[in-house]
Amino acid sequence: MRGFTPCGINQLWVSDITYWKAKQQFFYISFITDAYSRKIVGYSVAENMESVHWSKRLK
């Protein structure tokens, strides 16, 4: 959302996904962050990138 600057919490959430390798296996972590407060409001860790895992972070 270019040009949108939140002026309070819960107006804009952003997400990011990263991964790391631990012993022969990859793990994926996704964060949802409030753009105004920069606090993490949700996260999910999974062994693969199937979308079913990412929907859990919103609940």
PyRosetta script that sets phi, psi and omega in degrees:
from pyrosetta import init, pose_from_sequence

init()
pose = pose_from_sequence("MRGFTPCGINQLWVSDITYWKAKQQFFYISFITDAYSRKIVGYSVAENMESVHWSKRLK")
pose.set_psi(1, 82.1)
pose.set_omega(1, 179.0)
pose.set_phi(2, -64.6)
pose.set_psi(2, 140.9)
pose.set_omega(2, 177.2)
pose.set_phi(3, 82.2)
pose.set_psi(3, -6.2)
pose.set_omega(3, 179.3)
pose.set_phi(4, -95.8)
pose.set_psi(4, 122.5)
pose.set_omega(4, 176.8)
pose.set_phi(5, -116.3)
pose.set_psi(5, 113.8)
pose.set_omega(5, -179.3)
pose.set_phi(6, -66.4)
pose.set_psi(6, 140.6)
pose.set_omega(6, 178.6)
pose.set_phi(7, -113.3)
pose.set_psi(7, 13.8)
pose.set_omega(7, 177.9)
pose.set_phi(8, -169.1)
pose.set_psi(8, 170.1)
pose.set_omega(8, -178.0)
pose.set_phi(9, -70.7)
pose.set_psi(9, 156.8)
pose.set_omega(9, 176.7)
pose.set_phi(10, 62.4)
pose.set_psi(10, 20.0)
pose.set_omega(10, 175.1)
pose.set_phi(11, -92.0)
pose.set_psi(11, -29.5)
pose.set_omega(11, -179.3)
pose.set_phi(12, -148.8)
pose.set_psi(12, 123.1)
pose.set_omega(12, 174.2)
pose.set_phi(13, -110.7)
pose.set_psi(13, 144.1)
pose.set_omega(13, 176.9)
pose.set_phi(14, -125.1)
pose.set_psi(14, 156.7)
pose.set_omega(14, -179.0)
pose.set_phi(15, -131.6)
pose.set_psi(15, 159.6)
pose.set_omega(15, 178.7)
pose.set_phi(16, -149.5)
pose.set_psi(16, 147.4)
pose.set_omega(16, 178.3)
pose.set_phi(17, -126.0)
pose.set_psi(17, 136.6)
pose.set_omega(17, 174.7)
pose.set_phi(18, -140.0)
pose.set_psi(18, 170.2)
pose.set_omega(18, -179.1)
pose.set_phi(19, -143.5)
pose.set_psi(19, 160.5)
pose.set_omega(19, 174.3)
pose.set_phi(20, -146.9)
pose.set_psi(20, 156.9)
pose.set_omega(20, -179.5)
pose.set_phi(21, -107.0)
pose.set_psi(21, 127.4)
pose.set_omega(21, 177.9)
pose.set_phi(22, -128.4)
pose.set_psi(22, 113.3)
pose.set_omega(22, -177.1)
pose.set_phi(23, 58.8)
pose.set_psi(23, -154.5)
pose.set_omega(23, -170.9)
pose.set_phi(24, -84.1)
pose.set_psi(24, 17.7)
pose.set_omega(24, -177.6)
pose.set_phi(25, -134.2)
pose.set_psi(25, 143.3)
pose.set_omega(25, 175.9)
pose.set_phi(26, -95.0)
pose.set_psi(26, 144.8)
pose.set_omega(26, 173.4)
pose.set_phi(27, -124.4)
pose.set_psi(27, 143.4)
pose.set_omega(27, -178.1)
pose.set_phi(28, -118.7)
pose.set_psi(28, 135.1)
pose.set_omega(28, 177.2)
pose.set_phi(29, -128.2)
pose.set_psi(29, 135.7)
pose.set_omega(29, 179.7)
pose.set_phi(30, -123.4)
pose.set_psi(30, 135.6)
pose.set_omega(30, 179.4)
pose.set_phi(31, -117.4)
pose.set_psi(31, 144.7)
pose.set_omega(31, 166.3)
pose.set_phi(32, -113.9)
pose.set_psi(32, 126.0)
pose.set_omega(32, -175.1)
pose.set_phi(33, -122.0)
pose.set_psi(33, 138.7)
pose.set_omega(33, 173.4)
pose.set_phi(34, -74.9)
pose.set_psi(34, 123.1)
pose.set_omega(34, -174.8)
pose.set_phi(35, -66.4)
pose.set_psi(35, -28.0)
pose.set_omega(35, -178.9)
pose.set_phi(36, -80.1)
pose.set_psi(36, -53.3)
pose.set_omega(36, -176.5)
pose.set_phi(37, -86.4)
pose.set_psi(37, -17.8)
pose.set_omega(37, -177.1)
pose.set_phi(38, 63.5)
pose.set_psi(38, 23.1)
pose.set_omega(38, 176.1)
pose.set_phi(39, -92.0)
pose.set_psi(39, 146.3)
pose.set_omega(39, 176.6)
pose.set_phi(40, -76.1)
pose.set_psi(40, 123.0)
pose.set_omega(40, -179.3)
pose.set_phi(41, -104.7)
pose.set_psi(41, -8.5)
pose.set_omega(41, 177.5)
pose.set_phi(42, -170.1)
pose.set_psi(42, 154.5)
pose.set_omega(42, 176.9)
pose.set_phi(43, -156.7)
pose.set_psi(43, 163.2)
pose.set_omega(43, 177.5)
pose.set_phi(44, -150.6)
pose.set_psi(44, 140.6)
pose.set_omega(44, 176.0)
pose.set_phi(45, -119.8)
pose.set_psi(45, 134.9)
pose.set_omega(45, -178.3)
pose.set_phi(46, -146.5)
pose.set_psi(46, 163.4)
pose.set_omega(46, 178.2)
pose.set_phi(47, -90.6)
pose.set_psi(47, -7.5)
pose.set_omega(47, 176.4)
pose.set_phi(48, -148.5)
pose.set_psi(48, 176.9)
pose.set_omega(48, -175.5)
pose.set_phi(49, -103.0)
pose.set_psi(49, 27.2)
pose.set_omega(49, 176.4)
pose.set_phi(50, -65.8)
pose.set_psi(50, 137.9)
pose.set_omega(50, -174.0)
pose.set_phi(51, -64.3)
pose.set_psi(51, -21.9)
pose.set_omega(51, -179.6)
pose.set_phi(52, -60.4)
pose.set_psi(52, -33.6)
pose.set_omega(52, 179.4)
pose.set_phi(53, -70.1)
pose.set_psi(53, -36.6)
pose.set_omega(53, -174.1)
pose.set_phi(54, -73.9)
pose.set_psi(54, -24.7)
pose.set_omega(54, 178.9)
pose.set_phi(55, -69.3)
pose.set_psi(55, -22.3)
pose.set_omega(55, -179.5)
pose.set_phi(56, -65.8)
pose.set_psi(56, -28.6)
pose.set_omega(56, -175.8)
pose.set_phi(57, -69.5)
pose.set_psi(57, -17.0)
pose.set_omega(57, 179.0)
pose.set_phi(58, -88.7)
pose.set_psi(58, -8.6)
pose.set_omega(58, -177.0)
pose.set_phi(59, -90.0)
pose.dump_pdb("model.pdb")
